[in-house]
Amino acid sequence: MVTVSKRKFYDSGHEFQMAIDGWGADYPSASNFITNRFRCNASFAPSAGFCVRAIDRMIDRATRERDSAAAGAKWAEIDRAIVDEPPYVRLMNAIAVELVSERVGNYVWNLQWGSLLNLLWVR
């Protein structure tokens, strides 16, 4: 086993047989998870060396789609195509649970930001 520093780990051009890393969405969109990791010219390093030109073309079509329902169907199709060519093995998918007292009102949960604390009130 070879260990590299965090700085070298994120240098472009590194390709590993196995690496442990994490990714959290900064925007709740399928494209946020797919385009930076699963394109032939993926911007995220370290790369799994994954390059399937047919999936790149699918991503291009989904990115250009203006109808949100049609785009969602295209992104789901892309997700299935990637799973069929497993470049990554997921070890964890964190799910958050929030419990709210009956005294709390106007509780709003947002896909991107979580609980919107500035909107809620407590009796």
C-alpha positions as CSV (number, residue, x, y, z in Angstrom):
1,M,0.0,0.0,0.0
2,V,1.3,3.5,-0.9
3,T,0.2,6.5,1.1
4,V,0.4,10.0,-0.4
5,S,0.0,13.4,1.2
6,K,-3.4,15.2,1.0
7,R,-1.8,17.8,-1.3
8,K,-0.4,15.2,-3.7
9,F,-3.7,13.2,-3.5
10,Y,-5.5,16.1,-5.2
11,D,-2.9,16.8,-7.9
12,S,-4.3,16.3,-11.3
13,G,-3.1,13.3,-13.2
14,H,-3.2,10.9,-10.3
15,E,-5.1,7.7,-11.0
16,F,-5.4,5.1,-8.2
17,Q,-6.7,1.6,-8.1
18,M,-8.2,2.5,-4.8
19,A,-8.6,5.7,-2.8
20,I,-10.9,6.8,0.0
21,D,-12.5,10.2,-0.4
22,G,-15.8,11.9,0.0
23,W,-18.2,14.1,-1.9
24,G,-21.0,16.3,-0.7
25,A,-23.3,18.3,-2.9
26,D,-22.9,22.0,-2.8
27,Y,-26.0,22.2,-5.0
28,P,-28.8,19.5,-5.1
29,S,-28.6,18.5,-8.8
30,A,-27.7,15.3,-10.5
31,S,-25.2,17.2,-12.7
32,N,-23.4,18.2,-9.5
33,F,-22.5,14.6,-8.8
34,I,-22.0,13.3,-12.3
35,T,-20.2,15.9,-14.5
36,N,-17.2,16.5,-12.3
37,R,-16.5,12.8,-11.7
38,F,-17.8,10.8,-14.6
39,R,-16.9,12.6,-17.8
40,C,-13.8,11.7,-19.8
41,N,-12.3,15.1,-18.9
42,A,-13.5,15.0,-15.3
43,S,-12.4,18.0,-13.2
44,F,-12.3,16.1,-10.0
45,A,-9.0,14.6,-8.9
46,P,-8.1,11.8,-8.2
47,S,-9.7,10.3,-11.2
48,A,-10.9,6.7,-11.5
49,G,-9.7,6.9,-15.1
50,F,-13.3,6.5,-16.1
51,C,-14.1,7.4,-19.7
52,V,-17.1,6.2,-21.7
53,R,-17.7,8.5,-24.7
54,A,-21.4,7.3,-24.9
55,I,-22.0,8.5,-21.3
56,D,-20.3,11.9,-22.2
57,R,-22.8,12.3,-25.0
58,M,-25.6,11.5,-22.7
59,I,-24.4,14.1,-20.2
60,D,-24.2,16.7,-23.0
61,R,-27.8,16.0,-24.0
62,A,-29.0,16.1,-20.3
63,T,-27.2,19.4,-19.7
64,R,-28.8,21.0,-22.8
65,E,-32.3,19.8,-21.9
66,R,-34.6,22.6,-20.8
67,D,-37.6,20.5,-19.7
68,S,-36.9,19.6,-16.1
69,A,-38.9,16.3,-16.2
70,A,-37.1,15.2,-19.4
71,A,-33.8,16.3,-17.9
72,G,-34.5,14.3,-14.8
73,A,-35.2,11.2,-16.9
74,K,-32.0,11.7,-18.8
75,W,-29.9,12.1,-15.6
76,A,-31.6,8.9,-14.2
77,E,-30.6,7.0,-17.4
78,I,-27.0,8.4,-17.0
79,D,-26.9,7.2,-13.4
80,R,-27.9,3.7,-14.5
81,A,-25.3,3.7,-17.2
82,I,-22.6,4.6,-14.7
83,V,-23.7,2.0,-12.2
84,D,-23.4,-0.6,-15.0
85,E,-19.7,0.4,-15.5
86,P,-18.8,0.8,-11.8
87,P,-15.8,3.2,-11.6
88,Y,-16.4,3.8,-7.9
89,V,-17.6,1.8,-4.9
90,R,-19.6,3.7,-2.4
91,L,-19.1,2.8,1.2
92,M,-21.5,5.2,2.8
93,N,-24.5,7.4,1.9
94,A,-25.2,9.7,4.9
95,I,-28.8,10.4,5.6
96,A,-29.7,13.1,8.1
97,V,-32.7,13.0,10.4
98,E,-34.0,16.0,12.2
99,L,-36.5,15.9,15.1
100,V,-38.6,19.0,15.8
101,S,-40.5,19.8,18.9
102,E,-44.3,20.5,18.7
103,R,-43.4,24.0,19.9
104,V,-41.5,24.8,16.7
105,G,-43.4,26.5,13.9
106,N,-42.6,27.3,10.3
107,Y,-40.0,24.5,10.0
108,V,-38.7,24.4,6.5
109,W,-36.1,21.9,5.2
110,N,-34.2,22.7,2.0
111,L,-32.4,20.2,-0.2
112,Q,-29.3,22.4,-0.4
113,W,-29.1,24.1,3.0
114,G,-30.9,21.8,5.4
115,S,-33.0,23.4,8.1
116,L,-33.7,27.1,7.4
117,L,-33.2,28.2,11.0
118,N,-33.9,31.9,10.1
119,L,-37.5,31.0,9.2
120,L,-38.6,28.9,12.2
121,W,-40.0,30.1,15.5
122,V,-40.3,28.5,19.0
123,R,-43.4,28.9,21.2
